[in-house]
């Protein structure tokens, strides 16, 4: 049985692999988890001994297929819990990340199945993140990019927003920017602000770090089966 700490490492390495160019350096893992490099080295050795990660000398670390499956299972737990907390228990979307971080390690597979059934097998969590299926297939998120990467005139749909900072989520909610919002980039200022116009006609100026937290796609960018490919 894996410890919660081991699961956190696998989840972090998997996310870094998805966001960057694997293998992932120990220093990058340390920064993501706010731990020291020696701590990462020690944990990576334990995970490698269990066949959950592979190490490339002088390069970094990557998950094995077994490690990826564990990571996807924890991510599924996390995102189902966030959805359950908002839809069934009345939590605000700014509150659920920390709760799910604790609970994700301690629910049974039967509990997971019942939560998914109660929620009618949701595809996305409250922040727009795709929920891995019960078969734990890898997540396809190649169609989304950060809002900050787009120039003036682009018409875009918000696919998801970063869930780790309650202040960021409050800012976006107050501005009317949530998953599914369609917006147009009005201005990209050299002072680190991106101004967008919403379908309602209102304009919102976003600091660069907020624009970085918003993942967008072309409006109605859907797969052939009608399911968003993020």
Secondary structure as UniProt FT lines:
FT   HELIX           4..19
FT   HELIX           26..33
FT   HELIX           37..49
FT   TURN            50..51
FT   STRAND          53..56
FT   TURN            57..59
FT   STRAND          60..63
FT   HELIX           65..89
FT   TURN            93..95
FT   HELIX           96..103
FT   TURN            104..105
FT   HELIX           109..118
FT   TURN            119..120
FT   TURN            126..127
FT   TURN            134..135
FT   TURN            142..143
FT   STRAND          145..146
FT   HELIX           147..149
FT   TURN            152..153
FT   STRAND          155..161
FT   HELIX           166..175
FT   TURN            179..180
FT   STRAND          182..189
FT   TURN            190..192
FT   STRAND          193..198
FT   TURN            199..200
FT   STRAND          203..207
FT   HELIX           208..212
FT   STRAND          214..217
FT   TURN            219..220
FT   TURN            224..225
//
